[in-house]
Amino acid sequence: MTDLEKIQCIMRDIFDDETLEIDESTSAEDIAEWDSFSNIQLIAAAEQHFAVKFTTQEAIHIRTVGDILNLIRQKKLPVDKL
């Protein structure tokens, strides 16, 4: 399962929509239920699932699924790759 598919599963759970299909450009403009509260839920679920922690500044700048995936990829890099 790719990271995008994992985020899709998380979002399906948060938005209670098993048919939800996303891509990296998906944003709150595409999902009516994606409000500030569900954004916090999404960030917390992604942090827990991927064992990463976003800073407040990072969380503030999340606008799309791609933003979440990019942060996860950055945080999952081995130390020798930084």
C-alpha positions as CSV (number, residue, x, y, z in Angstrom):
1,M,0.0,0.0,0.0
2,T,1.4,3.4,-1.0
3,D,1.5,6.4,1.3
4,L,-1.2,8.0,-0.8
5,E,-3.4,4.9,-0.4
6,K,-2.8,5.0,3.4
7,I,-3.8,8.7,3.5
8,Q,-6.9,7.8,1.4
9,C,-7.9,5.2,4.0
10,I,-7.4,7.7,6.8
11,M,-9.5,10.3,5.0
12,R,-12.2,7.8,4.2
13,D,-12.5,7.1,7.9
14,I,-12.4,10.8,9.0
15,F,-14.9,11.9,6.3
16,D,-17.0,8.7,6.7
17,D,-16.9,8.1,2.9
18,E,-15.7,4.7,1.7
19,T,-16.0,5.9,-1.9
20,L,-13.6,8.9,-1.5
21,E,-10.9,9.0,-4.1
22,I,-8.0,11.4,-3.7
23,D,-4.8,12.4,-5.4
24,E,-2.0,14.7,-4.3
25,S,-3.9,17.8,-5.5
26,T,-7.0,17.0,-3.4
27,S,-7.7,19.9,-1.0
28,A,-10.5,21.2,1.3
29,E,-12.0,22.8,-1.8
30,D,-12.7,19.3,-3.2
31,I,-14.2,17.8,0.0
32,A,-17.1,19.8,1.6
33,E,-16.5,18.1,5.0
34,W,-12.8,19.1,5.1
35,D,-13.0,22.0,7.6
36,S,-10.6,23.2,10.3
37,F,-11.7,20.5,12.8
38,S,-11.4,17.6,10.3
39,N,-8.0,19.1,9.3
40,I,-6.8,18.7,12.9
41,Q,-8.2,15.1,12.9
42,L,-6.4,14.4,9.6
43,I,-3.1,15.7,10.8
44,A,-3.3,13.8,14.1
45,A,-4.2,10.6,12.3
46,A,-1.4,11.0,9.8
47,E,1.1,11.6,12.6
48,Q,0.0,8.5,14.5
49,H,-0.2,6.3,11.4
50,F,3.2,7.3,10.0
51,A,4.9,7.8,13.4
52,V,5.9,11.4,12.6
53,K,5.2,14.7,14.3
54,F,4.4,18.0,12.4
55,T,5.3,21.3,13.8
56,T,2.7,24.0,14.2
57,Q,4.2,25.9,11.3
58,E,4.1,22.8,9.1
59,A,0.5,22.1,10.1
60,I,-0.6,25.6,9.3
61,H,0.7,25.3,5.8
62,I,-1.0,22.1,4.9
63,R,-3.4,22.8,2.1
64,T,-3.5,19.6,0.0
65,V,-2.9,15.8,0.3
66,G,0.4,16.4,-1.5
67,D,1.5,18.8,1.3
68,I,0.8,16.0,3.9
69,L,2.6,13.4,1.8
70,N,5.6,15.7,1.2
71,L,6.0,16.3,5.0
72,I,5.7,12.6,5.7
73,R,8.4,11.8,3.1
74,Q,10.7,14.4,4.5
75,K,10.3,13.1,8.0
76,K,10.7,9.5,7.0
77,L,14.1,10.1,5.4
78,P,17.0,8.4,7.0
79,V,19.3,10.7,8.9
80,D,22.1,10.1,6.4
81,K,19.9,11.4,3.5
82,L,19.4,14.8,5.1
